[in-house]
Amino acid sequence: MNNRITSKGGVLIIGSLLWDSSDIRKNWRENDLILSEKIQIGLPIRYGRVSQSRSCTHSMVYSSACKLENKLGLGYLVPFKNISITVEEILRLSKRIIDAEHNKIKNLNRFNWGWGCLGIAFNPALDEDEKIMILDRWKSKYGNGFNPKEYRVGNETPIITKTGKLLIDWMSQLDNYDFVIGTATKPQLKEYPSPNKIAERMIVNEYDEYFRKNRQNLITTFQDDEIENKLNQ
């Protein structure tokens, strides 16, 4: 079977990968992506992880509860520059996403790490043989410690499967793409924080850059207006 895919793939961005000015992230965006063709799409995202690198304020997570309750936020699909991609190229591009996420060269041979993992979603119209061909290689890239249950809060369904499929709904804006890759992070909370708690952490810790820059770049959640109101009180 030929392992070449003749249509597009892209990366889902729901935070600082879009706007952070570090050299490694700027180079990644310039070398691998077509930023001018980014598409804003609805995604099941919310503030739900306490991030040490963000002054212990909350950063973004995917949440299947948002999908179930139709409380979608807004993120981006940014296409890869390559439009004719082999399975090996998908794996190479994925490793570069991991480097960008960590803001340094990691050389990881797996798609999961301490605080997150990569996930992939497929266009339902993609040929089944191509899906199987990609997923057979994709699912082999996860270490034995990979546990999808770590990517949920409470009794919600994990946002990712054991084989590394990201459980987002495929939207019509994505119909020109065969696959998308996104980073899921572990919430590590017993319950999702309220807008007040999200804002209070930013106020007490004197850090709101992540929230402000997401807003400036139109990366939002269903709670953003309430968070903003609390910050402005």
Residue pairs with C-beta under 8 A, 6 or more apart in sequence:
1 129
1 133
3 86
3 87
3 88
3 133
4 84
4 85
4 86
5 84
5 85
5 86
5 87
5 90
5 130
5 134
5 178
5 179
6 83
6 84
7 83
7 176
7 177
7 178
8 79
8 80
8 83
8 176
8 177
8 178
9 79
9 80
9 82
9 85
9 90
9 93
9 177
9 178
9 179
9 180
9 181
10 33
10 77
10 78
10 79
10 80
10 177
10 180
10 181
11 17
11 33
11 77
11 78
11 80
11 93
11 97
11 180
11 181
11 182
12 43
12 75
12 76
12 77
12 166
12 168
12 180
12 181
12 182
12 183
13 38
13 75
13 76
13 77
13 78
13 219
14 43
14 45
14 60
14 62
14 73
14 75
14 76
14 182
14 219
15 59
15 60
15 210
15 214
15 219
16 25
16 210
16 213
16 214
17 25
17 28
17 29
17 100
17 101
17 183
18 29
18 38
18 76
18 78
18 217
18 219
19 213
19 214
19 216
19 217
20 103
22 103
24 99
24 100
24 103
24 104
24 105
25 100
25 103
28 96
28 97
28 99
28 100
29 35
29 78
31 81
32 80
32 81
32 93
32 96
33 78
33 79
33 80
33 81
34 78
34 79
34 80
34 81
35 78
37 78
37 79
38 76
38 77
38 78
38 79
39 76
39 77
39 78
39 173
39 174
40 74
40 75
40 76
40 218
41 74
41 75
41 76
41 77
41 171
41 173
41 174
42 72
42 73
42 74
42 171
43 62
43 72
43 73
43 74
43 75
43 168
44 62
44 63
44 64
44 65
44 66
44 67
44 71
44 72
44 73
44 159
44 168
45 60
45 61
45 62
45 63
45 66
45 72
45 73
45 75
45 221
46 60
46 61
46 63
46 66
46 71
46 73
46 192
46 221
46 222
46 223
47 58
47 59
47 60
47 61
47 193
47 198
47 211
47 221
47 223
47 227
48 58
48 60
48 61
48 63
48 153
48 187
48 189
48 192
48 193
49 58
49 59
49 60
49 61
49 115
49 185
49 186
49 187
49 188
49 189
50 56
50 57
50 58
50 59
50 188
50 189
50 201
51 57
51 58
51 59
51 210
54 207
54 209
54 210
55 205
55 206
55 207
56 201
56 205
57 198
57 201
57 202
57 205
57 207
57 208
57 210
57 211
58 193
58 198
58 201
59 185
59 210
60 185
60 214
60 219
60 221
61 151
61 159
61 184
61 185
61 186
61 187
62 151
62 159
62 160
62 166
62 168
62 182
62 184
62 185
63 152
63 153
63 156
63 159
63 187
63 192
64 152
64 156
64 157
64 158
64 159
64 167
65 71
65 153
65 156
65 192
66 72
66 73
66 222
67 167
67 168
67 169
68 156
68 157
71 222
72 222
73 219
73 220
73 221
73 222
73 224
74 218
74 219
74 220
75 219
76 219
77 173
77 174
77 177
77 180
79 177
80 93
82 89
82 93
85 93
87 133
87 134
87 137
90 134
90 137
90 138
90 179
90 181
91 137
91 138
91 141
93 181
94 111
94 118
94 141
94 181
95 106
95 107
95 108
97 118
97 181
97 183
98 106
98 108
98 111
98 113
98 118
99 105
99 106
101 116
101 183
102 113
106 113
109 141
110 141
110 142
110 143
110 146
111 117
111 118
111 138
111 141
111 142
111 164
112 118
112 142
112 143
112 145
112 146
115 185
115 186
116 183
116 184
116 185
116 186
117 142
117 146
117 151
117 160
117 164
117 183
117 184
118 164
118 181
118 182
118 183
118 184
119 159
119 160
119 164
119 165
119 166
119 181
119 182
119 183
119 184
120 134
120 135
120 138
120 164
120 165
120 166
120 179
120 180
120 181
120 182
121 165
121 166
121 167
121 168
121 170
121 179
121 180
121 182
122 131
122 134
122 135
122 165
122 170
122 178
122 179
123 170
123 174
123 175
123 177
123 178
123 179
124 170
125 175
126 178
126 179
130 178
134 179
135 163
135 164
135 165
138 163
138 164
139 162
139 163
139 164
141 164
142 162
142 164
146 162
148 158
148 160
148 161
148 162
149 158
150 158
150 186
150 188
151 158
151 159
151 160
151 184
151 185
151 186
151 187
152 158
152 159
152 187
153 187
153 189
153 190
153 191
153 192
154 190
154 191
157 167
158 167
159 166
159 167
159 168
159 184
160 166
160 167
160 184
161 167
166 180
166 181
166 182
166 184
168 182
174 180
193 201
195 223
195 226
195 227
195 230
196 226
196 230
198 211
198 223
198 227
199 227
199 230
199 231
200 230
202 208
202 211
202 231
203 230
203 231
208 231
211 227
211 231
214 220
215 224
215 228
